Amino acid sequence: MPKQISLNTLWNSAPSQDRIFRLDDFTHLPEVARRYLEHAIAPGTKLASAVRLQMHGEIKLKNWIPFKAEQVICS
């Protein structure tokens, strides 16, 4: 069985990036995506290298069952 890493350990180990948002870095994306990013993110904004998501709701597995979940995604 693979060794499990805690979410806190994973979150704290995310590398610090000094990348900033530059629209020129996204010229390969479709025009609509570039326009959205240009509207949503100010030029020069520091880009994150990780995100921590906390979710809750209901999921249908025969019946609706409440759930909670937490996830760390690192680039």
PEVENNOR-V896968 format. One record per residue. N is the residue number from 0. RES is the residue in one letter. D_LAST is the distance of its C-alpha to the last C-alpha in whole Angstrom. Layout:
n=(N,N)
res=(RES,RES)
d_last=(D_LAST,D_LAST)
//
This chain:
n=(0,1,2,3,4,5,6,7,8,9,10,11,12,13,14,15,16,17,18,19,20,21,22,23,24,25,26,27,28,29,30,31,32,33,34,35,36,37,38,39,40,41,42,43,44,45,46,47,48,49,50,51,52,53,54,55,56,57,58,59,60,61,62,63,64,65,66,67,68,69,70,71,72,73,74)
res=(M,P,K,Q,I,S,L,N,T,L,W,N,S,A,P,S,Q,D,R,I,F,R,L,D,D,F,T,H,L,P,E,V,A,R,R,Y,L,E,H,A,I,A,P,G,T,K,L,A,S,A,V,R,L,Q,M,H,G,E,I,K,L,K,N,W,I,P,F,K,A,E,Q,V,I,C,S)
d_last=(24,21,20,19,17,17,15,16,15,12,11,13,12,8,9,11,10,13,12,14,15,18,19,20,16,16,20,19,18,22,24,23,20,20,23,21,18,21,23,20,18,21,20,19,17,14,11,9,5,6,9,12,14,18,20,24,26,28,28,30,31,35,35,33,31,29,26,23,20,17,13,10,7,4,0)
//
